[in-house]
Amino acid sequence: MSPIQWCRCETVLVLSHIDWNGTNERLLEYDEAEKKACEKTEGAEYLGRFMPWNKKYHWTSITKVKDISTFQAMMQNLEWDRDYKEITHGEAEFYAGPFPLNP
C-alpha cells in the first residue's frame, strides 16, 4: 500500500525560509502580520519564527494548517507589503502528517 493510500494527514506544517536584510522593527511587523493572517484564517496557526541550523536562510516561520488550501487562504489574508530589499528570496517546505506507525 502506498503512503498516499493510507495517509490520513491531520496536519500540514509549512516551513517558510527567508533571508532578511531589513530592520528588526520591520521583522517584528512581519511576524505580527503572519500571526494576524493566521488568526483570520480558519484552520491556520502561526507557531512562530525560528532560526534554522541546517538551512542557509536567516529565519524560518512555521505555520500549522489543515491543508494546502488553508495555507493559500492564509497568504491571501497576509497584510504586509514585501520589500524585495528586505526579503530577497525564500523557500517553502510542506510536511504532511503525522503518519501512523503501523499502517
Beta strands, then each sheet from edge to edge (+ up, - down):
strand 1: 11-20
strand 2: 44-50
strand 3: 59-65
strand 4: 87-97
sheet 1: 2+ 3- 1+ 4-
end
